[in-house]
Amino acid sequence: MKPPGLINWLRIAFIALIWGGAFMVVRVALRDFAPLSLAAGRITIGALSLYVLMHWRGVALPSLTDARLWRFVILVGLLSSAIPFALLSWGQQHVPSAFAGMTMAALPIFVLPLAHFLVPGERVYLRKIIGFSVGFLGAILLIGTSGLGLAEGSLEATARFACVAAAFCYACGSIATRQCPPVNELALSTASLIVAALILVPIALVVDGWPPMPSTTGLFAILYLGLIPTALAFTIKVAVIRSAGPSFMTLTNYQVPVWSVLFGSLFLGETLPAILFVALALILLGVAIIQEGVLRSIFSHGQPPKA
């Protein structure tokens, strides 16, 4: 396997930091925006900013005559932006931001069966089955834990499931990005966000109506979400997946939960039941078992040089 290189190590560290903090910012933005409006707004801001950047750099959108490429663009837009953003925004009304960040650790667990059926050369072995079983047990524990303090009963359970479903969408989006035909990374990122915006904005207007004028905090929150965790991180994510592969990209999932818990605790005063950390440990252990060979290869051959 080709070493990922220093630039990709720096990319995933940066992505993990801004994604881990994004859950806290979403929680703040939900004070001013309805869930679908928030998701549609951040995607639209991200799409517009990338479109400006794309033209500034002289990059064109993919040709509309390339139907096969646009099928992947639509898939990436739906599975990596529109659907998971909507699910997370709705779910975070009823669960702590730290919990939403924790669910992202389950992404590699979902990638395993998807890659087996959709990615040539990917096969499921006994070690991977064991890792999947351990991680899946942790995911079930994560969904089934009650008493998070924001909602009760079926509403809380549905919100937890929505966050895990978002992680599943990201896994599907990762596979779609990897399988996408050759195309400029910025063009793919921009086109995917445009597609996501065109789909989600009308739905948000029908469901939520025209959003009211937000507070200054809410305005800065949605601008940040659109520019940094959406536009910038989406572009970096595509670059990492297409240069180092989806398996290397999943290393962010070891880091995102840590940042989300840290930010949620420090800035929002969130606390989580101890059982959730057991669930997280099981998920990360399962991921480590699944990716044992990949991790050994990355850390033995792909380590960034020492300063």
Stockholm file with secondary structure:
# STOCKHOLM 1.0

chainA/1-307         MKPPGLINWLRIAFIALIWGGAFMVVRVALRDFAPLSLAAGRITIGALSLYVLMHWRGVALPSLTDARLWRFVILVGLLSSAIPFALLSWGQQHVPSAFAGMTMAALPIFVLPLAHFLVPGERVYLRKIIGFSVGFLGAILLIGTSGLGLAEGSLEATARFACVAAAFCYACGSIATRQCPPVNELALSTASLIVAALILVPIALVVDGWPPMPSTTGLFAILYLGLIPTALAFTIKVAVIRSAGPSFMTLTNYQVPVWSVLFGSLFLGETLPAILFVALALILLGVAIIQEGVLRSIFSHGQPPKA
#=GR chainA/1-307 SS CCCCHHHHHHHHHHHHHHHHHHHHHHHHHTTTSCHHHHHHHHHHHHHHHHHHHHHHTTCCCCCTTCHHHHHHHHHHHIIIIIHHHHHHHHHTTTSCHHHHHHHGGGHHHHHHHHHHHHSTTCCCCHHHHHHHHHHHHHHHHHHHCCCCSSCCHHHHHHHHHHHHHHHHHHHHHHHHHHHSCSCCHHHHHHHHHHHHHHHHHHHHHHHHCSCCCCCHHHHHHHHHHIIIIIIIHHHHHHHHHHHHCHHHHTTHHHHHHHHHHHHHHHHHCCCCCHHHHHHHHHHHHHHHHHTHHHHHHHHHHSCCCCC
#=GC SS_cons         CCCCHHHHHHHHHHHHHHHHHHHHHHHHHTTTSCHHHHHHHHHHHHHHHHHHHHHHTTCCCCCTTCHHHHHHHHHHHIIIIIHHHHHHHHHTTTSCHHHHHHHGGGHHHHHHHHHHHHSTTCCCCHHHHHHHHHHHHHHHHHHHCCCCSSCCHHHHHHHHHHHHHHHHHHHHHHHHHHHSCSCCHHHHHHHHHHHHHHHHHHHHHHHHCSCCCCCHHHHHHHHHHIIIIIIIHHHHHHHHHHHHCHHHHTTHHHHHHHHHHHHHHHHHCCCCCHHHHHHHHHHHHHHHHHTHHHHHHHHHHSCCCCC
//
